[in-house]
Amino acid sequence: MLVSERQRELRKSTRHADLRIKTLIRSGCLVPHKCLIRVHATARTGVAYGGHGLYSTALDYAKFIRMWLNDGQGPRGRVLKKETVEMAAKNGLPGNMKIKGLPGVIPSLSNYAEFFPGMPKSWALTFMINEKDAPTGRPAGSLAWAGLANLYYWIDRKNGCGGFWATQILPFADPASVGGYIDFETAVYRNQTKAAA
């Protein structure tokens, strides 16, 4: 298997994090979740397990968001064709099917989650799409996703902005984490409105 320079860099930083985590565990300040120990170990194998085996940095998330905002153009060139971005950002559900709440199956890992309850939402091939304007200021047609440890991001292609909120807290949909994310997104749009005035 070929290992890219970026993968080597991530593995090096992960080893440093592993050492800090092991120190915290030995001191009793941190208790690892049994389900995540296996996930963390498999992340270093280079095998992608549909999301849970992937790991990266906040800067990489920012570049990823920016690439979608730039119609597939990355910092070092084109990553996706504009047509691919357009197709991947369209509703992929049949008929009038909409997203409901997301039940947490393992309570220690995930709470029940529904983003913007009562608002119609759908799935694209890539992300969740809010089909009406959100109370945060995010317009209809924007894209969003989340990760298990309360990582949240949105991509607003209409206004050319996006954001990333990252924690390392379980269970998913932690009320304080979700509240912080919603407050952050609201502040971004509030400040955009002030700047435009």
C-alpha positions as semicolon CSV with decimal commas, in nm:
position;residue;x (nm);y (nm);z (nm)
1;M;0,000;0,000;0,000
2;L;0,130;0,343;-0,090
3;V;0,122;0,592;0,196
4;S;0,090;0,958;0,106
5;E;0,283;1,233;0,283
6;R;-0,047;1,353;0,432
7;Q;-0,120;1,006;0,574
8;R;0,230;0,994;0,729
9;E;0,172;1,338;0,881
10;L;-0,165;1,233;1,025
11;R;-0,022;0,910;1,166
12;K;0,262;1,103;1,330
13;S;0,019;1,349;1,494
14;T;-0,207;1,058;1,593
15;R;0,083;0,882;1,767
16;H;0,144;1,200;1,969
17;A;-0,228;1,213;2,057
18;D;-0,219;0,842;2,149
19;L;0,061;0,911;2,397
20;R;-0,136;1,195;2,560
21;I;-0,451;0,981;2,571
22;K;-0,263;0,687;2,730
23;T;-0,120;0,924;2,992
24;L;-0,468;1,054;3,074
25;I;-0,606;0,700;3,094
26;R;-0,327;0,590;3,330
27;S;-0,394;0,891;3,553
28;G;-0,765;0,808;3,567
29;C;-0,867;1,140;3,407
30;L;-0,997;0,983;3,089
31;V;-1,200;0,668;3,044
32;P;-1,204;0,531;2,688
33;H;-1,532;0,402;2,551
34;K;-1,500;0,032;2,465
35;C;-1,672;0,077;2,125
36;L;-1,431;0,355;2,021
37;I;-1,109;0,176;2,112
38;R;-1,166;-0,064;1,821
39;V;-1,258;0,223;1,586
40;H;-0,947;0,424;1,679
41;A;-0,723;0,122;1,628
42;T;-0,869;0,043;1,287
43;A;-0,829;0,406;1,177
44;R;-0,452;0,353;1,155
45;T;-0,483;0,051;0,924
46;G;-0,560;0,267;0,622
47;V;-0,892;0,090;0,565
48;A;-1,189;0,328;0,529
49;Y;-1,498;0,195;0,704
50;G;-1,764;0,423;0,558
51;G;-1,675;0,716;0,780
52;H;-1,602;0,574;1,123
53;G;-1,249;0,477;1,025
54;L;-1,163;0,821;0,890
55;Y;-0,983;1,090;1,082
56;S;-0,845;1,428;0,991
57;T;-0,785;1,783;1,112
58;A;-1,000;2,094;1,147
59;L;-0,801;2,254;0,865
60;D;-0,882;1,959;0,636
61;Y;-1,252;2,000;0,717
62;A;-1,224;2,370;0,628
63;K;-1,059;2,282;0,295
64;F;-1,331;2,023;0,228
65;I;-1,607;2,279;0,295
66;R;-1,430;2,539;0,080
67;M;-1,397;2,288;-0,205
68;W;-1,777;2,239;-0,209
69;L;-1,830;2,617;-0,194
70;N;-1,592;2,655;-0,491
71;D;-1,784;2,407;-0,709
72;G;-1,524;2,131;-0,668
73;Q;-1,209;2,344;-0,691
74;G;-0,954;2,264;-0,418
75;P;-0,647;2,460;-0,306
76;R;-0,426;2,259;-0,543
77;G;-0,665;2,221;-0,834
78;R;-0,993;2,065;-0,931
79;V;-1,116;1,781;-0,707
80;L;-1,468;1,738;-0,844
81;K;-1,628;1,852;-1,168
82;K;-1,882;2,131;-1,123
83;E;-2,148;1,897;-1,266
84;T;-2,062;1,638;-1,001
85;V;-2,102;1,896;-0,724
86;E;-2,440;2,003;-0,867
87;M;-2,561;1,642;-0,888
88;A;-2,428;1,550;-0,543
89;A;-2,607;1,846;-0,381
90;K;-2,955;1,751;-0,509
91;N;-3,218;1,554;-0,320
92;G;-3,163;1,182;-0,375
93;L;-3,475;1,054;-0,197
94;P;-3,767;0,919;-0,401
95;G;-4,098;1,104;-0,424
96;N;-4,194;1,313;-0,123
97;M;-3,981;1,116;0,123
98;K;-3,827;1,334;0,397
99;I;-3,584;1,282;0,683
100;K;-3,731;1,236;1,027
101;G;-3,539;1,209;1,352
102;L;-3,230;0,991;1,380
103;P;-3,274;0,742;1,665
104;G;-2,976;0,667;1,886
105;V;-2,936;0,289;1,888
106;I;-2,654;0,270;2,144
107;P;-2,740;0,526;2,417
108;S;-2,380;0,569;2,533
109;L;-2,280;0,663;2,176
110;S;-2,579;0,857;2,042
111;N;-2,886;1,045;2,155
112;Y;-3,194;1,085;1,940
113;A;-3,119;1,367;1,695
114;E;-3,334;1,582;1,472
115;F;-3,185;1,897;1,330
116;F;-3,443;2,177;1,295
117;P;-3,741;1,967;1,410
118;G;-4,047;2,003;1,192
119;M;-3,851;2,149;0,899
120;P;-3,855;1,938;0,581
121;K;-3,513;1,786;0,513
122;S;-3,387;1,539;0,257
123;W;-3,072;1,343;0,177
124;A;-2,850;1,424;-0,117
125;L;-2,597;1,170;-0,235
126;T;-2,358;1,350;-0,002
127;F;-2,529;1,547;0,276
128;M;-2,851;1,640;0,452
129;I;-3,036;1,925;0,276
130;N;-3,261;2,168;0,463
131;E;-3,547;2,245;0,226
132;K;-3,663;2,564;0,399
133;D;-3,470;2,851;0,555
134;A;-3,339;2,750;0,897
135;P;-3,388;2,970;1,206
136;T;-3,009;3,016;1,220
137;G;-3,010;3,205;0,888
138;R;-2,898;2,911;0,676
139;P;-3,098;2,926;0,351
140;A;-3,299;2,648;0,195
141;G;-3,088;2,416;-0,018
142;S;-2,786;2,426;0,212
143;L;-2,594;2,109;0,293
144;A;-2,492;1,971;0,632
145;W;-2,340;1,668;0,800
146;A;-2,230;1,553;1,143
147;G;-1,987;1,310;1,303
148;L;-2,028;1,084;1,606
149;A;-1,814;1,287;1,848
150;N;-2,032;1,597;1,799
151;L;-1,866;1,732;1,485
152;Y;-2,102;1,946;1,278
153;Y;-2,064;2,141;0,957
154;W;-2,276;2,317;0,700
155;I;-2,218;2,432;0,344
156;D;-2,421;2,727;0,216
157;R;-2,348;2,745;-0,157
158;K;-2,603;3,025;-0,207
159;N;-2,413;3,272;0,017
160;G;-2,067;3,118;-0,023
161;C;-2,014;3,038;0,343
162;G;-1,985;2,734;0,564
163;G;-1,873;2,644;0,910
164;F;-1,731;2,362;1,121
165;W;-1,795;2,297;1,490
166;A;-1,578;2,026;1,646
167;T;-1,579;1,858;1,985
168;Q;-1,474;1,517;2,109
169;I;-1,778;1,451;2,326
170;L;-2,009;1,152;2,344
171;P;-2,287;1,073;2,306
172;F;-2,374;1,220;1,966
173;A;-2,629;1,504;1,970
174;D;-2,505;1,615;2,312
175;P;-2,740;1,905;2,398
176;A;-2,458;2,147;2,490
177;S;-2,262;2,062;2,174
178;V;-2,566;2,097;1,947
179;G;-2,659;2,422;2,122
180;G;-2,307;2,557;2,074
181;Y;-2,313;2,463;1,706
182;I;-2,652;2,629;1,651
183;D;-2,534;2,943;1,836
184;F;-2,215;2,949;1,625
185;E;-2,406;2,917;1,297
186;T;-2,655;3,183;1,406
187;A;-2,370;3,421;1,493
188;V;-2,211;3,368;1,150
189;Y;-2,532;3,466;0,970
190;R;-2,606;3,753;1,209
191;N;-2,260;3,898;1,142
192;Q;-2,299;3,850;0,765
193;T;-2,620;4,051;0,780
194;K;-2,448;4,329;0,980
195;A;-2,154;4,335;0,738
196;A;-2,385;4,363;0,438
197;A;-2,581;4,656;0,593
